[in-house]
Amino acid sequence: MKKRFASNLNTTSGRMLSIFISKYHYHYHYQITQKMRKKIPYQLEKSRTKNQIMQAHIDAYGELWAESGFADEYWEFLYKFAKTKQYD
């Protein structure tokens, strides 16, 4: 979950779950950032509900997993974790 959505989710960025991405795997951060900028542009983020934000992330993780040929375990984990709402 991108930290820029913390206030929409009634939390703070410090209370959000995070996954370490080493500098050797920075492409993951880049990919999700680009995908989320398309799904929820910065100028629209404050108007989005929790459900809209969560669904955008589920869709983004699923798309990135599909783009990897369903071979990337990182995107698979994030997609399944978000889809099954284990965060709530």
N, C-alpha and C positions, 0 to 999 in steps of 0.2 A: 504494500500500500504506500503510495506516495505521501510523504509527510505534508505536502501542501494541502492535503484534505483533512488534516487533524481537526480543525475547528468545525468543519461540516459534520464530523463524526463525534462531536462533543467530547473530545479528548485533547491531549497535547502531543506534540511529536515525541517527547520523552517517554510517553506511556505506550507508544505504538510498538508492536512487534517488529523487529528488524532482523534481516538476514545478512550476515557478513558477505561482502563481495570483494575478493582480493583484487589488487591492481592488475593482476594477470587475467582477470575475468570481467573487466570493466564493461565489456560489450553488453553484458546483461543489463546493467544500469542504463546504458545508452538506449538499448532496444525498448525497454519499458517506458522510459522517458519520452521517446519519440512517439510511441504508440499512444500513450495517454495524452500527449499534447494534441493529437488528432481527435481523440475521443472526447476529451473535455479541455478545450482551450483555456488558457489562464483567465481570460476575460469573462468566462462563464462559470468558473469553478465555484464561486460563492452562491450561485443560484441552484446548485445541484443538491439533491437530497442524499441521505445515506444510502438508500436503495439504488439510486442512479449511479452513485460512485462505486458501490460494490459491484453492480452489474457491469459497469465499464471495465473494472479490473478483471472480473471473471472472463469477459469477452476478450480482453487484451491478452491475458495469460493463455487462453485457449487458442487464439490466433497465432501467438508466438510458438506455442507447442506444435501446432499444425504446420507452421512454416519450417519447423525443424524436421519435418517428416515424422513427427511423433516420436522422435529419438532423444530429445533433450530432457533429461531427468529433472533439471531445474524448473523448466516451464511446466512440466507434468505435475511436479509437486505443488507449485503455486496455484495452478489451475484447479487441481483436485481439492486442495486445502480451502481455497476460496469458495469453490462450488458447493462443497458440503457444509459450508458455514461453521467450520470448527473454531472460528474466531469469535463467535458471538456468545 
